Amino acid sequence: MDNISLILHVSAAVLFIGPQVILFLAVVPATWLIEDQRLRRDVTMVVTQRFAKLSAVALVLLLVTGLYQFYSVVPTAISDDMMSYRFGTLFMTKMILFTIVVALVALHVVVGRSVGQLTEAVIAGEGEEFELDNPRRRSFLLSALLMFVSFAVLAFGVMLGRGEFSYMAS
């Protein structure tokens, strides 16, 4: 069961981080080429709604398999006194960063909805296209931050998984 949990954990990380990279580097910049605001909004909504579902499943799977890993794979001597080992600092940092990722995802949902509402106003003729520039820029920068923090969580997970490194006394 330990190997299955680890495989699911790593797969969930791939499913969470991989699409972030693709959205950031390819999909979102490609939408910048779409001048029709309605079409741009529709394409963005389809992609982001599918990514949101995938991300939600991945985050839940990461949490469940991560807890399983902690309680069944980490040696009891380490988990009972984890702050005496490098593991404690790494684990706590990873959990703080994971919490930040969840908060950034929630914030990005709020920012994305505001961009969507503003886009609707522009489509309805109640706003100007230039008004979308700053909210879209904030959304893009927030995506970059989310991607960076997600990679940091991944890095800490890799360090935790190397017992010869993480199980050393601090």
Summary of the structure (lengths in Angstrom):
residues: 170
radius of gyration: 19.6
end to end distance: 30.0
largest distance: 64.7
contacts: 471
relative contact order: 0.14
helix: 88%
strand: 1%
